[in-house]
Amino acid sequence: MPETDGQSWQRAFPAEASQAHAARAWVSIRTGHEDAAQITGELFLAVLAVHPSKVQVTVSTAGTRSRITASGDRPLPPRSLHGIGRTVIRGLAVRHGTAVDDCGLWAELPRKTP
């Protein structure tokens, strides 16, 4: 795993359900957290529901946390804040929320200490 303290990575994925797997793998490598893939998949699919032109995934690390964000170019409907995906995110993440522009969702995970 690369040195991740105070780092940020961003990657645009095609807005296709098949790309959720690639996003999950990409985030898992950067966080090393066992729940990162599941959370990334849920965030990705929630954004994909509004048919964006692409899904932008960001991983940021600092101190004791890793933040995963998935966003598109269209606002998410209020229903994206509920449902089974949100329940999974709520159960695995330390904190979670909606992006300021309402076009994405984020979740924070605790960092593993060596």
Secondary structure, DSSP 8 states (H G I E B T S, - for coil): ----TT-EEEEEEESSTTHHHHHHHHHHHHH--TTHHHHHHHHHHHHHTT--SEEEEEEEEETTEEEEEEE-SS---GGGGSSHHHHHHHHH-SEEEE-TTSSEEEEEEE----
